[in-house]
Amino acid sequence: MHLNPYGEYAVLLAASLANDWPADRDALVQRTREFGMTMDYKLSVGDDHEQTRDVIDAWLSVVDEHDPRNRAALLNAQMAAAAAYPRLTDHDGEGWHLHYRDLDQALPHVLLAVISVGTALHLSTRGAHRLSRCAAGDPCRAVVVDVTRNGRQRYCSVRCANRDNVRKHRARAKQGRIVA
């Protein structure tokens, strides 16, 4: 048996969805497959695509909350809404592992459970500072999930890091000319 930690891949999946929203349900399911979710999803009563967008938008409120107590309260509410007890499962030849969701749930409910538990594990084991928006700022609003060893990732990409460093360099140079 292996323990499925949910943390890293679930938070990276959530960030991927937030940063690049899929066009339809099929693309959404394909994205979950790319992040290692192999089980099939039951169709929900409503629009899975729209309901999953609501899950991601609620998750973004956690990303954007900087106060740790408020962030925890938001995340706790999301986990309570997904209320399911952990269960052992053995599917798709993966070996016995834990799932933090009920069986046969629709896609939005599955992602609510997986993403909220994964985010809680990520923040509690790696640190609350490891989930944020790109430090480059306007116009980039991408979510950054810091899974680096040193815990200092602030940008979504090298491009944003370079752009922000150039902007800061130019601002310092401009101040230097004004002062001189």
GROMACS elastic network, one bead per residue, 0.5 to 0.9 nm:
[ bonds ]
;  ai    aj funct       b0    kb
    1    90     6  0.89928   500
    1    95     6  0.59294   500
    1    97     6  0.58173   500
    1    98     6  0.89952   500
    2    94     6  0.88990   500
    2    95     6  0.70235   500
    2    96     6  0.62109   500
    2    97     6  0.52527   500
    2    98     6  0.80134   500
    3     6     6  0.88550   500
    3    96     6  0.81159   500
    3    97     6  0.53060   500
    3    98     6  0.61146   500
    4     7     6  0.85706   500
    4    97     6  0.57972   500
    4    98     6  0.58255   500
    4    99     6  0.74734   500
    5     8     6  0.75901   500
    5     9     6  0.86251   500
    5    98     6  0.83600   500
    5   118     6  0.75338   500
    5   121     6  0.77433   500
    6     9     6  0.61945   500
    6    10     6  0.55599   500
    6    11     6  0.81083   500
    6    99     6  0.85654   500
    6   100     6  0.86404   500
    6   114     6  0.68250   500
    6   115     6  0.79655   500
    6   117     6  0.70866   500
    6   119     6  0.82491   500
    6   121     6  0.73633   500
    6   122     6  0.83533   500
    7    10     6  0.56260   500
    7    11     6  0.62038   500
    7    12     6  0.85658   500
    7   114     6  0.87120   500
    7   115     6  0.81579   500
    7   117     6  0.73120   500
    7   119     6  0.59603   500
    7   120     6  0.74499   500
    7   121     6  0.51139   500
    7   123     6  0.84251   500
    7   125     6  0.86967   500
    8    11     6  0.54447   500
    8    12     6  0.60720   500
    8    13     6  0.85168   500
    8   118     6  0.68468   500
    8   119     6  0.80148   500
    8   121     6  0.83689   500
    8   122     6  0.63567   500
    8   145     6  0.84311   500
    8   147     6  0.72982   500
    9    12     6  0.50055   500
    9    13     6  0.59300   500
    9    14     6  0.85422   500
    9    35     6  0.63013   500
    9    36     6  0.77959   500
    9   115     6  0.89485   500
    9   118     6  0.77322   500
   10    13     6  0.50389   500
   10    14     6  0.62304   500
   10    15     6  0.86701   500
   10    35     6  0.77734   500
   10   111     6  0.84991   500
   10   114     6  0.62232   500
   10   115     6  0.51592   500
   10   116     6  0.83446   500
   10   117     6  0.83083   500
   10   118     6  0.52273   500
   10   119     6  0.71303   500
   10   122     6  0.89824   500
   11    15     6  0.61564   500
   11    16     6  0.84851   500
   11   114     6  0.87553   500
   11   115     6  0.60533   500
   11   116     6  0.83904   500
   11   118     6  0.59574   500
   11   119     6  0.55857   500
   11   122     6  0.74037   500
   11   131     6  0.88159   500
   11   145     6  0.69493   500
   12    15     6  0.50551   500
   12    16     6  0.60348   500
   12    17     6  0.86019   500
   12    35     6  0.80339   500
   12   144     6  0.86476   500
   12   145     6  0.64254   500
   13    17     6  0.62051   500
   13    18     6  0.85668   500
   13    31     6  0.77176   500
   13    32     6  0.70038   500
   13    34     6  0.87012   500
   13    35     6  0.62195   500
   13   115     6  0.79001   500
   14    17     6  0.51525   500
   14    18     6  0.60997   500
   14    19     6  0.85171   500
   14    56     6  0.67610   500
   14    59     6  0.79054   500
   14    60     6  0.89608   500
   14   111     6  0.85229   500
   14   115     6  0.64415   500
   14   119     6  0.89382   500
   14   143     6  0.89579   500
   15    19     6  0.58776   500
   15    20     6  0.83011   500
   15    56     6  0.86487   500
   15    60     6  0.88389   500
   15   142     6  0.78861   500
   15   143     6  0.55616   500
   15   144     6  0.71026   500
   15   145     6  0.70790   500
   16    19     6  0.51934   500
   16    20     6  0.58709   500
   16    21     6  0.76195   500
   16    31     6  0.83384   500
   16   143     6  0.81597   500
   17    20     6  0.52708   500
   17    22     6  0.69414   500
   17    28     6  0.80474   500
   17    31     6  0.79342   500
   17    53     6  0.85871   500
   17    56     6  0.73034   500
   18    21     6  0.58741   500
   18    53     6  0.85163   500
   18    56     6  0.63313   500
   18    57     6  0.77609   500
   18    59     6  0.89036   500
   18    60     6  0.76482   500
   18   142     6  0.76290   500
   18   143     6  0.71505   500
   19   141     6  0.80953   500
   19   142     6  0.54352   500
   19   143     6  0.64942   500
   20   142     6  0.89493   500
   21    24     6  0.87913   500
   21    28     6  0.80051   500
   21    53     6  0.81594   500
   22    25     6  0.75761   500
   22    26     6  0.84344   500
   22    27     6  0.54175   500
   22    28     6  0.53959   500
   22    31     6  0.78765   500
   22    49     6  0.85727   500
   23    26     6  0.82593   500
   23    27     6  0.62930   500
   23    28     6  0.75343   500
   23    49     6  0.85190   500
   24    27     6  0.54211   500
   24    28     6  0.62196   500
   24    29     6  0.88047   500
   24    48     6  0.89813   500
   24    49     6  0.60870   500
   24    50     6  0.89573   500
   25    29     6  0.61258   500
   25    30     6  0.84884   500
   25    47     6  0.85948   500
   25    48     6  0.65525   500
   25    49     6  0.50674   500
   25    50     6  0.88019   500
   26    29     6  0.51635   500
   26    30     6  0.61393   500
   26    31     6  0.86516   500
   26    49     6  0.88426   500
   27    31     6  0.61740   500
   27    32     6  0.87600   500
   28    31     6  0.51344   500
   28    32     6  0.65164   500
   28    33     6  0.88222   500
   28    49     6  0.73291   500
   28    52     6  0.88354   500
   29    32     6  0.51288   500
   29    33     6  0.63741   500
   29    34     6  0.88037   500
   29    37     6  0.88798   500
   29    40     6  0.88094   500
   29    41     6  0.83462   500
   29   107     6  0.81459   500
   30    33     6  0.50061   500
   30    34     6  0.63347   500
   30    35     6  0.88769   500
   31    34     6  0.50024   500
   31    35     6  0.65540   500
   31    36     6  0.89432   500
   31    37     6  0.88576   500
   32    35     6  0.51881   500
   32    36     6  0.65441   500
   32    37     6  0.53987   500
   32    38     6  0.78378   500
   32   111     6  0.89393   500
   33    36     6  0.51026   500
   33    38     6  0.57995   500
   33    39     6  0.85934   500
   34    37     6  0.74194   500
   34    38     6  0.89971   500
   35    38     6  0.88573   500
   37    40     6  0.86096   500
   38    91     6  0.85505   500
   38    92     6  0.72664   500
   39    91     6  0.76733   500
   39    92     6  0.77214   500
   40   104     6  0.83415   500
   40   107     6  0.87019   500
   41    44     6  0.88005   500
   41   104     6  0.68440   500
   41   105     6  0.65684   500
   41   106     6  0.54448   500
   41   107     6  0.53717   500
   41   110     6  0.80155   500
   42   104     6  0.59674   500
   42   105     6  0.57825   500
   42   107     6  0.66225   500
   43    46     6  0.82786   500
   43    47     6  0.85413   500
   43    48     6  0.70471   500
   43   105     6  0.81696   500
   43   106     6  0.52927   500
   43   107     6  0.69694   500
   44    47     6  0.68437   500
   44    48     6  0.60164   500
   44    51     6  0.89926   500
   44   105     6  0.80023   500
   44   107     6  0.71509   500
   44   108     6  0.78431   500
   44   109     6  0.88428   500
   45    48     6  0.80958   500
   45   106     6  0.85423   500
   46    49     6  0.89166   500
   46    50     6  0.82883   500
   46    51     6  0.75009   500
   47    50     6  0.54028   500
   47    51     6  0.60615   500
   47    52     6  0.84593   500
   48    51     6  0.51040   500
   48    52     6  0.58591   500
   48    53     6  0.84428   500
   48   106     6  0.76180   500
   48   107     6  0.63934   500
   48   108     6  0.60598   500
   49    52     6  0.52911   500
   49    53     6  0.63032   500
   49    54     6  0.89046   500
   49   107     6  0.86265   500
   49   108     6  0.79067   500
   50    53     6  0.50409   500
   50    54     6  0.65239   500
   50    55     6  0.89319   500
   50   108     6  0.87897   500
   51    54     6  0.50728   500
   51    55     6  0.65466   500
   51    56     6  0.89136   500
   51   107     6  0.87492   500
   51   108     6  0.58662   500
   51   109     6  0.87995   500
   52    56     6  0.63328   500
   52    57     6  0.85847   500
   52   107     6  0.72656   500
   52   109     6  0.80398   500
   52   111     6  0.74148   500
   52   112     6  0.80097   500
   53    56     6  0.50850   500
   53    57     6  0.60826   500
   53    58     6  0.85770   500
   53   108     6  0.83425   500
   54    57     6  0.50171   500
   54    58     6  0.61296   500
   54    59     6  0.85142   500
   54   108     6  0.85166   500
   55    58     6  0.52235   500
   55    59     6  0.61965   500
   55    60     6  0.87045   500
   55    78     6  0.88215   500
   55   108     6  0.68133   500
   55   109     6  0.83998   500
   55   111     6  0.75396   500
   55   112     6  0.59708   500
   55   115     6  0.89126   500
   56    60     6  0.61544   500
   56    61     6  0.88370   500
   56   111     6  0.88102   500
   56   112     6  0.82053   500
   56   115     6  0.88322   500
   57    60     6  0.50175   500
   57    61     6  0.67243   500
   58    61     6  0.52794   500
   58    62     6  0.71382   500
   58    74     6  0.85468   500
   58    78     6  0.80326   500
   59    62     6  0.52294   500
   59    63     6  0.65934   500
   59    64     6  0.88811   500
   59    74     6  0.85047   500
   59    75     6  0.78011   500
   59    78     6  0.81023   500
   59   112     6  0.85814   500
   59   115     6  0.80330   500
   59   116     6  0.75534   500
   59   119     6  0.89304   500
   60    64     6  0.60755   500
   60    65     6  0.84887   500
   60   143     6  0.84470   500
   61    64     6  0.51452   500
   61    65     6  0.61028   500
   61    71     6  0.81703   500
   61    74     6  0.75941   500
   62    65     6  0.52291   500
   62    66     6  0.82545   500
   62    70     6  0.83851   500
   62    71     6  0.53843   500
   62    72     6  0.80035   500
   62    73     6  0.89904   500
   62    74     6  0.61640   500
   62    75     6  0.64510   500
   62   131     6  0.88775   500
   63    66     6  0.77489   500
   63    71     6  0.78743   500
   63   131     6  0.60984   500
   63   132     6  0.55378   500
   63   133     6  0.72702   500
   63   143     6  0.75634   500
   64    71     6  0.84625   500
   64   131     6  0.87735   500
   64   132     6  0.67263   500
   64   133     6  0.73084   500
   65    68     6  0.76264   500
   65    70     6  0.68126   500
   65    71     6  0.54372   500
   65    74     6  0.86639   500
   65   132     6  0.87679   500
   66    69     6  0.88045   500
   66    70     6  0.77402   500
   66    71     6  0.67709   500
   66   128     6  0.87740   500
   66   129     6  0.85577   500
   66   132     6  0.85442   500
   67    70     6  0.53936   500
   67    71     6  0.59956   500
   67    72     6  0.85742   500
   68    72     6  0.60109   500
   68    73     6  0.85474   500
   68   128     6  0.69964   500
   69    72     6  0.50872   500
   69    73     6  0.61839   500
   69    74     6  0.87015   500
   70    74     6  0.62072   500
   70    75     6  0.85510   500
   71    74     6  0.52343   500
   71    75     6  0.61806   500
   71    76     6  0.85136   500
   71   128     6  0.88710   500
   72    75     6  0.50478   500
   72    76     6  0.58621   500
   72    77     6  0.84744   500
   72   120     6  0.81079   500
   73    76     6  0.50538   500
   73    77     6  0.61721   500
   73    78     6  0.86745   500
   74    77     6  0.52351   500
   74    78     6  0.64206   500
   74    79     6  0.88402   500
   75    78     6  0.50428   500
   75    79     6  0.62352   500
   75    80     6  0.85729   500
   75   116     6  0.63837   500
   75   117     6  0.84701   500
   75   119     6  0.79663   500
   75   120     6  0.70394   500
   76    79     6  0.50758   500
   76    80     6  0.60701   500
   76    81     6  0.85793   500
   76   116     6  0.81324   500
   76   120     6  0.83550   500
   77    80     6  0.50373   500
   77    81     6  0.61955   500
   77    82     6  0.87254   500
   78    81     6  0.50964   500
   78    82     6  0.64298   500
   78    83     6  0.86673   500
   78   112     6  0.71902   500
   78   113     6  0.79284   500
   78   116     6  0.61922   500
   78   117     6  0.88251   500
   79    82     6  0.50743   500
   79    83     6  0.61120   500
   79    84     6  0.86455   500
   79   112     6  0.75725   500
   79   113     6  0.63547   500
   79   115     6  0.89268   500
   79   116     6  0.55844   500
   79   117     6  0.65057   500
   79   120     6  0.87865   500
   80    84     6  0.83418   500
   80   113     6  0.89643   500
   81    84     6  0.89247   500
   81   109     6  0.89066   500
   81   112     6  0.81527   500
   81   113     6  0.82581   500
   82   101     6  0.75053   500
   82   109     6  0.65474   500
   82   110     6  0.80434   500
   82   112     6  0.61243   500
   82   113     6  0.50379   500
   82   114     6  0.88287   500
   82   116     6  0.82178   500
   83   100     6  0.88029   500
   83   101     6  0.76290   500
   83   102     6  0.85900   500
   83   113     6  0.75366   500
   84    87     6  0.87980   500
   84   100     6  0.63924   500
   84   101     6  0.50452   500
   84   102     6  0.56528   500
   84   113     6  0.77965   500
   85    99     6  0.84543   500
   85   100     6  0.61493   500
   85   101     6  0.65047   500
   85   102     6  0.72090   500
   86    98     6  0.62535   500
   86    99     6  0.55586   500
   86   101     6  0.64567   500
   86   102     6  0.80506   500
   87    97     6  0.81291   500
   87    98     6  0.54286   500
   87    99     6  0.53873   500
   87   100     6  0.65673   500
   87   101     6  0.75262   500
   87   102     6  0.78856   500
   88    96     6  0.63546   500
   88    97     6  0.54799   500
   88    99     6  0.63793   500
   89    95     6  0.79144   500
   89    96     6  0.54622   500
   89    97     6  0.55881   500
   89    98     6  0.61926   500
   89    99     6  0.68259   500
   90    93     6  0.68991   500
   90    94     6  0.64223   500
   90    95     6  0.52322   500
   90    97     6  0.65316   500
   90    98     6  0.88066   500
   91    94     6  0.59540   500
   91    95     6  0.69798   500
   91    96     6  0.77704   500
   91    97     6  0.89770   500
   92    95     6  0.80055   500
   93    96     6  0.87404   500
   94    97     6  0.78452   500
   99   102     6  0.78994   500
   99   103     6  0.89256   500
   99   114     6  0.82092   500
  100   110     6  0.88192   500
  100   113     6  0.65055   500
  100   114     6  0.65583   500
  100   117     6  0.73279   500
  101   105     6  0.79501   500
  101   109     6  0.83217   500
  101   110     6  0.64305   500
  101   113     6  0.58958   500
  101   114     6  0.72042   500
  102   105     6  0.63473   500
  102   110     6  0.79695   500
  102   113     6  0.89639   500
  103   110     6  0.89283   500
  104   110     6  0.88384   500
  105   108     6  0.82302   500
  105   109     6  0.61917   500
  105   110     6  0.60057   500
  106   109     6  0.55871   500
  106   110     6  0.62222   500
  106   111     6  0.87500   500
  107   110     6  0.50961   500
  107   111     6  0.61163   500
  107   112     6  0.85092   500
  108   111     6  0.52546   500
  108   112     6  0.60798   500
  108   113     6  0.87023   500
  109   112     6  0.50099   500
  109   113     6  0.62589   500
  109   114     6  0.86049   500
  110   113     6  0.52874   500
  110   114     6  0.61002   500
  110   115     6  0.83892   500
  111   114     6  0.50274   500
  111   115     6  0.56026   500
  111   116     6  0.80014   500
  112   115     6  0.54348   500
  112   116     6  0.58391   500
  112   117     6  0.83296   500
  113   116     6  0.54220   500
  113   117     6  0.60299   500
  113   118     6  0.82127   500
  114   117     6  0.54492   500
  114   118     6  0.57748   500
  114   119     6  0.83685   500
  115   119     6  0.58435   500
  115   120     6  0.84390   500
  116   119     6  0.51374   500
  116   120     6  0.61768   500
  116   121     6  0.86395   500
  117   120     6  0.50675   500
  117   121     6  0.61747   500
  117   122     6  0.85237   500
  118   121     6  0.51094   500
  118   122     6  0.60183   500
  118   123     6  0.85822   500
  119   123     6  0.60360   500
  119   124     6  0.83743   500
  119   131     6  0.87539   500
  120   123     6  0.52956   500
  120   124     6  0.59623   500
  120   125     6  0.83934   500
  121   124     6  0.51942   500
  121   125     6  0.58516   500
  121   126     6  0.80035   500
  122   125     6  0.54689   500
  122   126     6  0.55681   500
  122   127     6  0.71660   500
  122   128     6  0.81146   500
  122   130     6  0.79915   500
  122   131     6  0.86049   500
  122   147     6  0.89016   500
  123   126     6  0.54684   500
  123   129     6  0.76431   500
  123   130     6  0.68024   500
  123   131     6  0.75219   500
  124   127     6  0.56572   500
  124   128     6  0.68061   500
  125   128     6  0.86681   500
  126   129     6  0.83337   500
  126   130     6  0.68124   500
  126   146     6  0.86192   500
  126   147     6  0.79837   500
  126   151     6  0.79337   500
  127   130     6  0.57233   500
  127   131     6  0.84532   500
  127   151     6  0.84270   500
  128   131     6  0.66619   500
  129   132     6  0.71362   500
  129   146     6  0.83460   500
  129   151     6  0.83086   500
  129   152     6  0.89123   500
  130   144     6  0.77656   500
  130   145     6  0.59713   500
  130   147     6  0.74242   500
  130   151     6  0.67667   500
  130   152     6  0.79648   500
  130   153     6  0.77844   500
  130   154     6  0.86271   500
  131   143     6  0.73616   500
  131   144     6  0.58787   500
  131   146     6  0.62736   500
  132   135     6  0.82260   500
  132   142     6  0.85465   500
  132   143     6  0.57975   500
  132   144     6  0.53048   500
  132   145     6  0.68146   500
  132   146     6  0.83408   500
  132   154     6  0.77618   500
  133   136     6  0.85928   500
  133   137     6  0.78427   500
  133   140     6  0.82465   500
  133   141     6  0.58010   500
  133   142     6  0.55520   500
  133   144     6  0.54525   500
  133   145     6  0.85822   500
  133   154     6  0.78699   500
  133   155     6  0.78324   500
  133   156     6  0.79787   500
  134   137     6  0.61346   500
  134   140     6  0.65001   500
  134   141     6  0.59898   500
  134   142     6  0.54792   500
  134   143     6  0.60335   500
  134   144     6  0.57868   500
  134   154     6  0.59617   500
  134   156     6  0.54047   500
  134   157     6  0.84785   500
  134   160     6  0.78697   500
  134   161     6  0.88686   500
  135   138     6  0.89599   500
  135   140     6  0.83002   500
  135   141     6  0.85886   500
  135   144     6  0.87847   500
  135   154     6  0.54441   500
  135   155     6  0.54121   500
  135   156     6  0.80643   500
  135   160     6  0.81868   500
  135   161     6  0.79686   500
  135   164     6  0.79735   500
  136   139     6  0.79613   500
  136   140     6  0.63967   500
  136   141     6  0.83350   500
  136   154     6  0.82452   500
  136   155     6  0.65149   500
  136   156     6  0.84626   500
  136   160     6  0.57406   500
  136   161     6  0.65368   500
  136   162     6  0.89493   500
  136   163     6  0.73694   500
  136   164     6  0.51682   500
  136   165     6  0.85637   500
  137   140     6  0.52904   500
  137   141     6  0.64322   500
  137   142     6  0.89246   500
  137   160     6  0.88126   500
  137   164     6  0.82008   500
  138   141     6  0.68344   500
  140   156     6  0.86632   500
  140   160     6  0.77877   500
  142   155     6  0.85464   500
  142   156     6  0.63719   500
  143   155     6  0.87272   500
  143   156     6  0.69044   500
  144   153     6  0.76535   500
  144   154     6  0.68454   500
  144   155     6  0.65072   500
  144   156     6  0.53667   500
  144   157     6  0.89922   500
  145   148     6  0.89225   500
  145   153     6  0.79886   500
  145   154     6  0.87698   500
  145   156     6  0.82993   500
  146   149     6  0.87481   500
  146   151     6  0.62073   500
  146   152     6  0.71625   500
  146   153     6  0.53793   500
  146   154     6  0.75528   500
  147   150     6  0.85332   500
  147   151     6  0.67979   500
  147   152     6  0.89699   500
  147   153     6  0.78499   500
  148   151     6  0.52593   500
  148   152     6  0.70436   500
  148   153     6  0.66525   500
  149   152     6  0.82549   500
  150   153     6  0.81218   500
  151   154     6  0.89993   500
  153   156     6  0.80924   500
  154   157     6  0.89660   500
  154   161     6  0.81241   500
  155   158     6  0.72173   500
  155   159     6  0.86822   500
  155   160     6  0.61997   500
  155   161     6  0.56878   500
  156   159     6  0.83038   500
  156   160     6  0.66493   500
  156   161     6  0.78208   500
  157   160     6  0.53409   500
  157   161     6  0.63890   500
  157   162     6  0.86902   500
  158   162     6  0.60381   500
  158   163     6  0.84762   500
  159   162     6  0.51951   500
  159   163     6  0.60831   500
  159   164     6  0.85743   500
  160   163     6  0.50265   500
  160   164     6  0.60306   500
  160   165     6  0.84619   500
  161   164     6  0.52451   500
  161   165     6  0.61086   500
  161   166     6  0.86190   500
  162   165     6  0.50865   500
  162   166     6  0.61120   500
  162   167     6  0.85329   500
  163   166     6  0.52001   500
  163   167     6  0.61693   500
  163   168     6  0.86791   500
  164   168     6  0.61434   500
  164   169     6  0.85087   500
  165   168     6  0.50748   500
  165   169     6  0.60151   500
  165   170     6  0.85545   500
  166   170     6  0.60922   500
  166   171     6  0.85277   500
  167   170     6  0.52361   500
  167   171     6  0.62183   500
  167   172     6  0.87345   500
  168   171     6  0.50433   500
  168   172     6  0.62114   500
  168   173     6  0.85728   500
  169   172     6  0.51612   500
  169   173     6  0.61202   500
  169   174     6  0.85541   500
  170   174     6  0.60017   500
  170   175     6  0.85344   500
  171   174     6  0.50880   500
  171   175     6  0.62088   500
  171   176     6  0.85758   500
  172   175     6  0.50883   500
  172   176     6  0.61216   500
  172   177     6  0.87621   500
  173   177     6  0.63683   500
  173   178     6  0.87529   500
  174   177     6  0.52069   500
  174   178     6  0.63449   500
  174   179     6  0.87326   500
  175   178     6  0.50621   500
  175   179     6  0.61058   500
  175   180     6  0.84936   500
  176   179     6  0.52400   500
  176   180     6  0.60361   500
  177   180     6  0.52073   500
